Protein backbone atom coordinates (compact mmCIF):
# COMPACT_ATOMS: atom_id res chain seq x y z
CA UNK A 1 0.00 0.00 0.00
CA UNK A 2 1.38 3.40 -0.98
CA UNK A 3 1.76 6.00 1.74
CA UNK A 4 -0.99 8.66 1.71
CA UNK A 5 1.38 11.51 0.77
CA UNK A 6 -1.16 14.33 1.16
CA UNK A 7 -2.19 13.19 4.61
CA UNK A 8 1.41 12.71 5.74
CA UNK A 9 2.31 16.14 4.40
CA UNK A 10 -0.57 17.67 6.33
CA UNK A 11 0.61 15.93 9.51
CA UNK A 12 4.15 17.21 8.96
CA UNK A 13 2.82 20.75 8.64
CA UNK A 14 0.77 20.33 11.82
CA UNK A 15 3.88 19.10 13.64
CA UNK A 16 5.84 22.12 12.39
CA UNK A 17 3.17 24.44 13.78
CA UNK A 18 3.01 22.56 17.08
CA UNK A 19 6.79 22.64 17.37
CA UNK A 20 6.76 26.41 16.92
CA UNK A 21 4.12 26.83 19.62
CA UNK A 22 5.99 24.60 22.07
CA UNK A 23 9.21 26.46 21.27
CA UNK A 24 7.60 29.81 22.00
CA UNK A 25 6.34 28.57 25.36
CA UNK A 26 9.81 27.16 26.12
CA UNK A 27 11.38 30.53 25.34
CA UNK A 28 8.95 32.26 27.69
CA UNK A 29 9.70 29.73 30.42
CA UNK A 30 13.43 30.29 29.93
CA UNK A 31 12.97 34.08 30.07
CA UNK A 32 11.07 33.64 33.34
CA UNK A 33 13.92 31.46 34.70
CA UNK A 34 11.66 28.42 34.92
CA UNK A 35 14.55 26.20 33.91
CA UNK A 36 12.93 22.82 34.59
CA UNK A 37 9.93 23.64 32.40
CA UNK A 38 12.08 25.22 29.69
CA UNK A 39 14.38 22.19 29.56
CA UNK A 40 11.49 19.77 29.19
CA UNK A 41 9.75 21.91 26.57
CA UNK A 42 12.94 22.29 24.53
CA UNK A 43 13.26 18.48 24.57
CA UNK A 44 9.66 18.17 23.35
CA UNK A 45 10.40 20.75 20.65
CA UNK A 46 13.40 18.72 19.42
CA UNK A 47 11.32 15.54 19.34
CA UNK A 48 8.59 17.24 17.33
CA UNK A 49 11.17 18.65 14.94
CA UNK A 50 12.63 15.19 14.39
CA UNK A 51 9.20 13.69 13.79
CA UNK A 52 8.30 16.44 11.31
CA UNK A 53 11.62 15.97 9.51
CA UNK A 54 10.95 12.25 9.12
CA UNK A 55 7.46 12.87 7.73
CA UNK A 56 8.80 15.49 5.31
CA UNK A 57 11.35 12.93 4.14
CA UNK A 58 8.54 10.48 3.39
CA UNK A 59 6.60 13.04 1.38
CA UNK A 60 9.51 14.51 -0.59
CA UNK A 61 10.61 13.13 -3.94
CA UNK A 62 13.73 10.96 -3.69
CA UNK A 63 16.99 12.84 -4.17
CA UNK A 64 19.23 11.96 -7.06
CA UNK A 65 22.67 10.84 -6.04
CA UNK A 66 25.74 12.12 -7.84
Residue frames as a rotation matrix with the C-alpha (Angstrom) as fourth column:
UNK 1
0.579 0.816 0.000 0.00
0.816 -0.579 0.000 0.00
0.000 0.000 -1.000 0.00
UNK 2
-0.241 -0.644 0.726 1.38
0.606 -0.684 -0.406 3.40
0.758 0.342 0.555 -0.98
UNK 3
-0.593 -0.037 -0.804 1.76
0.739 -0.422 -0.525 6.00
-0.320 -0.906 0.278 1.74
UNK 4
0.499 0.817 0.289 -0.99
0.863 -0.499 -0.081 8.66
0.079 0.290 -0.954 1.71
UNK 5
-0.442 -0.863 0.244 1.38
0.842 -0.493 -0.220 11.51
0.310 0.108 0.945 0.77
UNK 6
-0.188 0.416 0.890 -1.16
0.018 -0.904 0.427 14.33
0.982 0.096 0.162 1.16
UNK 7
0.832 0.546 -0.099 -2.19
0.073 0.070 0.995 13.19
0.550 -0.835 0.019 4.61
UNK 8
0.376 -0.786 -0.491 1.41
0.926 0.296 0.235 12.71
-0.039 -0.543 0.839 5.74
UNK 9
-0.501 -0.535 0.680 2.31
0.614 -0.774 -0.157 16.14
0.610 0.339 0.716 4.40
UNK 10
0.278 0.709 0.648 -0.57
-0.136 -0.639 0.757 17.67
0.951 -0.298 -0.081 6.33
UNK 11
0.886 0.000 -0.464 0.61
0.429 0.381 0.819 15.93
0.176 -0.925 0.337 9.51
UNK 12
-0.103 -0.994 -0.045 4.15
0.983 -0.095 -0.158 17.21
0.152 -0.060 0.986 8.96
UNK 13
-0.367 0.053 0.929 2.82
0.180 -0.976 0.126 20.75
0.913 0.213 0.349 8.64
UNK 14
0.714 0.681 0.166 0.77
-0.090 -0.146 0.985 20.33
0.695 -0.718 -0.043 11.82
UNK 15
0.598 -0.575 -0.558 3.88
0.801 0.433 0.413 19.10
0.005 -0.694 0.720 13.64
UNK 16
-0.426 -0.744 0.514 5.84
0.733 -0.617 -0.286 22.12
0.530 0.255 0.809 12.39
UNK 17
0.009 0.528 0.849 3.17
-0.177 -0.835 0.521 24.44
0.984 -0.155 0.086 13.78
UNK 18
0.909 0.328 -0.257 3.01
0.145 0.329 0.933 22.56
0.390 -0.886 0.251 17.08
UNK 19
0.171 -0.940 -0.294 6.79
0.971 0.212 -0.114 22.64
0.169 -0.266 0.949 17.37
UNK 20
-0.462 -0.320 0.828 6.76
0.328 -0.928 -0.175 26.41
0.824 0.190 0.533 16.92
UNK 21
0.461 0.726 0.511 4.12
-0.298 -0.416 0.859 26.83
0.836 -0.548 0.025 19.62
UNK 22
0.848 -0.214 -0.484 5.99
0.513 0.560 0.651 24.60
0.132 -0.800 0.585 22.07
UNK 23
-0.146 -0.977 0.159 9.21
0.910 -0.195 -0.366 26.46
0.388 0.091 0.917 21.27
UNK 24
-0.176 0.156 0.972 7.60
-0.042 -0.988 0.151 29.81
0.984 -0.014 0.180 22.00
UNK 25
0.851 0.505 0.143 6.34
-0.193 0.049 0.980 28.57
0.488 -0.862 0.139 25.36
UNK 26
0.549 -0.737 -0.393 9.81
0.829 0.538 0.149 27.16
0.102 -0.408 0.907 26.12
UNK 27
-0.347 -0.676 0.650 11.38
0.578 -0.700 -0.419 30.53
0.738 0.231 0.634 25.34
UNK 28
0.262 0.524 0.810 8.95
-0.372 -0.720 0.586 32.26
0.890 -0.455 0.006 27.69
UNK 29
0.959 0.066 -0.277 9.70
0.200 0.536 0.820 29.73
0.203 -0.841 0.501 30.42
UNK 30
0.121 -0.990 -0.076 13.43
0.953 0.138 -0.271 30.29
0.278 -0.039 0.960 29.93
UNK 31
-0.301 -0.190 0.935 12.97
0.170 -0.975 -0.143 34.08
0.938 0.116 0.325 30.07
UNK 32
0.535 0.590 0.605 11.07
-0.538 -0.314 0.782 33.64
0.651 -0.744 0.150 33.34
UNK 33
-0.437 -0.858 0.270 13.92
-0.815 0.250 -0.524 31.46
0.382 -0.449 -0.808 34.70
UNK 34
0.497 0.589 0.637 11.66
-0.710 0.698 -0.091 28.42
-0.498 -0.407 0.765 34.92
UNK 35
-0.322 -0.842 -0.433 14.55
-0.938 0.223 0.266 26.20
-0.127 0.492 -0.861 33.91
UNK 36
-0.673 0.098 0.733 12.93
-0.074 0.977 -0.198 22.82
-0.736 -0.187 -0.651 34.59
UNK 37
0.412 0.901 0.138 9.93
0.173 0.072 -0.982 23.64
-0.895 0.428 -0.126 32.40
UNK 38
0.506 -0.278 -0.817 12.08
-0.781 -0.549 -0.297 25.22
-0.366 0.789 -0.495 29.69
UNK 39
-0.588 -0.803 0.102 14.38
-0.710 0.572 0.411 22.19
-0.388 0.169 -0.906 29.56
UNK 40
-0.432 0.502 0.749 11.49
0.273 0.865 -0.422 19.77
-0.860 0.022 -0.511 29.19
UNK 41
0.628 0.739 -0.244 9.75
0.024 -0.332 -0.943 21.91
-0.778 0.586 -0.226 26.57
UNK 42
0.151 -0.651 -0.744 12.94
-0.938 -0.333 0.101 22.29
-0.313 0.682 -0.661 24.53
UNK 43
-0.789 -0.387 0.477 13.26
-0.283 0.918 0.277 18.48
-0.545 0.084 -0.834 24.57
UNK 44
0.076 0.898 0.433 9.66
0.415 0.367 -0.833 18.17
-0.907 0.243 -0.344 23.35
UNK 45
0.613 0.118 -0.781 10.40
-0.508 -0.698 -0.504 20.75
-0.605 0.706 -0.368 20.65
UNK 46
-0.417 -0.852 -0.316 13.40
-0.844 0.235 0.481 18.72
-0.336 0.468 -0.817 19.42
UNK 47
-0.659 0.234 0.715 11.32
0.177 0.972 -0.155 15.54
-0.731 0.025 -0.682 19.34
UNK 48
0.461 0.886 -0.040 8.59
0.239 -0.167 -0.957 17.24
-0.854 0.432 -0.289 17.33
UNK 49
0.329 -0.431 -0.840 11.17
-0.819 -0.574 -0.026 18.65
-0.470 0.696 -0.542 14.94
UNK 50
-0.743 -0.643 0.184 12.63
-0.504 0.719 0.479 15.19
-0.440 0.263 -0.858 14.39
UNK 51
-0.294 0.728 0.619 9.20
0.451 0.677 -0.582 13.69
-0.843 0.108 -0.528 13.79
UNK 52
0.656 0.535 -0.533 8.30
-0.156 -0.595 -0.788 16.44
-0.739 0.600 -0.307 11.31
UNK 53
-0.114 -0.797 -0.593 11.62
-0.897 -0.174 0.406 15.97
-0.427 0.578 -0.695 9.51
UNK 54
-0.797 -0.173 0.578 10.95
-0.042 0.972 0.232 12.25
-0.602 0.161 -0.782 9.12
UNK 55
0.182 0.938 0.295 7.46
0.491 0.173 -0.854 12.87
-0.852 0.300 -0.429 7.73
UNK 56
0.544 -0.051 -0.838 8.80
-0.572 -0.753 -0.326 15.49
-0.614 0.656 -0.438 5.31
UNK 57
-0.566 -0.822 -0.063 11.35
-0.659 0.405 0.635 12.93
-0.496 0.400 -0.770 4.14
UNK 58
-0.532 0.440 0.723 8.54
0.408 0.882 -0.236 10.48
-0.742 0.170 -0.649 3.39
UNK 59
0.508 0.861 0.010 6.60
0.485 -0.276 -0.830 13.04
-0.712 0.426 -0.558 1.38
UNK 60
0.275 -0.495 -0.824 9.51
-0.650 -0.727 0.220 14.51
-0.709 0.476 -0.521 -0.59
UNK 61
0.927 -0.030 -0.373 10.61
-0.299 0.542 -0.786 13.13
0.226 0.840 0.493 -3.94
UNK 62
0.693 -0.721 0.028 13.73
0.577 0.577 0.579 10.96
-0.433 -0.385 0.815 -3.69
UNK 63
0.525 -0.617 -0.587 16.99
-0.562 -0.769 0.305 12.84
-0.639 0.169 -0.750 -4.17
UNK 64
0.931 -0.331 -0.157 19.23
0.042 0.521 -0.853 11.96
0.363 0.787 0.499 -7.06
UNK 65
0.624 -0.780 -0.041 22.67
0.201 0.110 0.973 10.84
-0.755 -0.616 0.225 -6.04
UNK 66
0.709 -0.477 -0.520 25.74
-0.705 -0.507 -0.496 12.12
-0.027 0.718 -0.696 -7.84
